[in-house]
Amino acid sequence: MRRWGSAAVALDGLTAPRQLVWPMRLEDVYSREERLRSAAGRTLQHWAGRLAAKYAVLSLLGLPATALHLGRVEVLPQPSAMCARTTACTHGHPPCVRLLDGLPKDPDTADTLGGGRIGVSISHTADLAFAVALVSARLPEDDVVEAVGGWN
């Protein structure tokens, strides 16, 4: 596993989220929670940013970007102890990565993470979404995610 990964997703000329992932199915690439969050008045840039983050995480983990792998990387806003609305909140929260069951694990992943976590940074313009994923130390807010059982 690498210490970082990056990815870009072009969205110039696209008009719908399904076009971002074609020929894969939207339902295979994005979790139910991601689809609900992204559909709640978000722009195509938000869908593309989340997809770029998924690609960056897979690059970090050294895994190919298949629908199965993309669907097992969940990128949602970081829950906060100060905001009980979690994923329903429309205020800006930093993105948080959760690796779901069924994602093939590189034998070196656990050792490389060393009790750390995968952090992502997402940015976008009107035509391009870009994300960087890296292994970082655990933060106090990581305990909030675990305490609330994820993003439910």
Summary of the structure (lengths in Angstrom):
residues: 152
radius of gyration: 14.7
end to end distance: 29.3
largest distance: 41.9
contacts: 440
relative contact order: 0.23
helix: 37%
strand: 24%
